[in-house]
Amino acid sequence: MLKRLLLATAVLAAFTAPAFAHLDPTEHGSFFAGVSHPLFGLDHILAMVAVGLWAAQMGGKALWTVPAAFVGTMALGFLAALNGLALPFVEPAILASVIGLGLLVSMAVKVPASASAVVVAVFALFHGFAHGGELGSAGAVRFALGFLIATGLLHGAGIVLGLGIIRLAPAATRIAGAVTALLGLSLAFG
């Protein structure tokens, strides 16, 4: 099982190697630029799937409140950036979200759904702000719809993956969290 998990991680990493190869939102502020943004950045994929994995580990209300808090707060961060508000340490906070969410999954931290929603909301604010800060003068509404939908789909993938792994090999979810945190560290120091 561990060999399969490591192979799947390697394949995922290989397909996301062009980690920052997004469509340029300042030129392509379209729905598809918004969709592609979270899908072609390793930092985004890792954080979004980890949110779903963590929600799956907690179960219950967390299955919908945690992803909803992330998507909702990410939209607020996007609007804050569009309106010219300042938010320091955006990129370090995004990398911290990958590492932090990976650690939460690896340690199978269980807190009330409301507390976990607050944790992911803090990270989401920075993710949304980064999206809004990169947009320039392109079509904000179409771009936002694209990245919000793609983010929700990645959360859903994490939930489905997490629920499946929990049934078959509960420790594998924790291993996936540890791999996420390590990949986040490699992005931070690589």
C-alpha positions in Angstrom: 0.0 0.0 0.0 2.8 2.4 0.9 4.5 1.8 -2.5 1.2 2.6 -4.3 0.8 5.8 -2.3 4.3 6.9 -3.0 3.9 6.1 -6.7 0.6 8.1 -6.8 2.4 11.0 -5.1 5.3 10.8 -7.6 2.9 10.8 -10.5 1.0 13.8 -9.1 4.2 15.7 -8.6 5.3 14.9 -12.1 2.1 16.2 -13.6 2.2 19.4 -11.6 5.9 20.0 -12.1 5.2 23.3 -13.9 4.0 24.5 -10.6 3.6 28.1 -11.5 2.6 27.6 -15.2 -0.8 29.3 -14.9 -2.5 31.2 -17.7 -1.5 34.8 -17.1 -4.6 36.2 -15.4 -3.7 39.8 -16.5 -4.0 38.7 -20.1 -6.5 35.9 -19.7 -8.9 37.0 -17.0 -11.3 34.3 -18.2 -13.2 31.5 -16.5 -10.7 29.0 -17.8 -7.7 31.1 -16.5 -9.5 30.9 -13.1 -10.0 27.2 -13.4 -6.5 26.5 -14.5 -4.9 28.6 -11.7 -5.5 26.1 -8.8 -5.1 23.1 -11.0 -1.6 23.8 -12.3 0.2 24.9 -9.1 1.5 22.3 -6.8 1.0 24.6 -3.8 -2.6 25.0 -4.6 -3.3 21.4 -5.3 -1.6 20.3 -2.1 -3.5 22.8 0.1 -6.9 22.3 -1.5 -6.7 18.5 -1.4 -5.4 18.6 2.2 -8.5 20.7 3.2 -10.6 17.8 1.8 -8.5 15.2 3.5 -8.8 16.9 6.9 -12.5 17.4 6.5 -12.8 13.6 5.7 -10.8 12.7 8.8 -13.1 14.7 11.0 -16.3 13.7 9.3 -19.8 15.0 10.2 -20.4 18.7 9.8 -16.7 19.2 8.9 -17.3 17.6 5.5 -19.2 20.7 4.3 -18.3 23.5 6.8 -14.5 23.2 6.3 -14.5 23.4 2.4 -17.3 26.0 2.5 -15.3 28.2 5.0 -12.3 28.0 2.7 -14.1 28.8 -0.5 -16.1 31.6 1.1 -13.1 33.3 2.8 -11.1 32.8 -0.3 -13.7 34.9 -2.2 -13.4 37.6 0.5 -9.6 37.6 0.2 -10.0 38.0 -3.6 -12.3 41.0 -3.1 -10.0 42.6 -0.6 -7.1 42.4 -3.2 -9.3 43.8 -5.9 -10.2 46.7 -3.7 -6.6 47.6 -3.0 -6.4 46.5 0.6 -2.9 45.4 1.8 -2.2 42.0 3.2 1.4 41.2 4.2 3.2 37.9 3.8 0.9 36.4 1.2 3.3 34.0 -0.4 4.8 32.8 2.9 1.3 32.3 4.3 0.3 30.2 1.2 3.3 28.0 1.7 2.6 27.8 5.5 -0.9 26.6 4.6 0.5 23.7 2.6 2.8 22.7 5.5 0.2 23.4 8.2 -2.6 21.6 6.5 -0.3 18.6 5.8 0.7 18.5 9.4 -3.0 18.7 10.6 -3.8 15.7 8.3 -0.7 13.8 9.3 -1.5 14.1 13.0 -5.2 13.5 12.4 -6.0 16.6 14.5 -9.7 16.5 15.4 -11.3 19.7 16.6 -14.9 21.0 16.3 -16.0 21.8 12.8 -16.2 25.5 13.7 -12.6 25.6 14.9 -11.4 23.8 11.8 -13.4 26.2 9.6 -11.6 29.1 11.3 -8.2 27.5 10.7 -8.8 27.0 7.0 -10.4 30.4 6.6 -7.2 32.1 7.8 -5.3 30.2 5.1 -8.0 30.9 2.5 -7.8 34.6 3.0 -4.2 34.6 1.7 -5.0 32.2 -1.2 -7.9 34.5 -2.3 -5.8 37.6 -1.9 -3.1 36.1 -4.1 -5.7 35.4 -6.8 -7.0 38.9 -6.7 -3.6 40.5 -6.6 -2.6 38.6 -9.8 -5.6 39.5 -11.7 -4.8 43.0 -12.9 -7.6 44.5 -15.0 -8.9 41.3 -16.5 -12.5 39.9 -16.0 -12.7 39.5 -12.3 -16.1 37.8 -12.1 -15.3 35.1 -14.7 -11.9 34.5 -13.2 -13.3 34.2 -9.7 -16.0 31.8 -10.7 -13.3 29.6 -12.3 -11.0 29.4 -9.4 -13.8 29.0 -6.8 -15.2 26.1 -8.7 -11.8 24.5 -9.3 -11.0 24.9 -5.6 -14.3 23.3 -4.6 -13.6 20.4 -6.9 -10.1 19.9 -5.4 -11.7 20.0 -1.9 -14.2 17.4 -3.1 -11.4 15.2 -4.5 -9.7 15.4 -1.1 -12.9 14.4 0.7 -13.5 11.5 -1.7 -9.9 10.4 -1.5 -9.9 10.7 2.3 -13.1 8.8 2.8 -11.9 6.0 0.6 -8.5 5.8 2.2 -9.9 5.9 5.7 -12.0 2.8 5.0 -9.1 0.9 3.3 -6.0 2.0 5.1 -6.5 4.7 7.8 -2.8 5.3 8.2 -2.4 6.2 4.5 -4.3 9.4 5.0 -1.8 10.4 7.7 1.0 9.5 5.4 -0.5 11.6 2.6 -0.6 14.5 5.1 3.1 14.0 5.9 4.0 13.9 2.2 2.0 17.1 1.7 3.9 18.9 4.5 7.2 17.7 3.2 6.3 18.8 -0.4 5.3 22.2 1.1 8.7 22.4 2.8 10.4 21.6 -0.5 8.5 24.5 -2.1 9.5 26.8 0.6 13.2 25.9 0.5 13.5 24.6 -3.0 
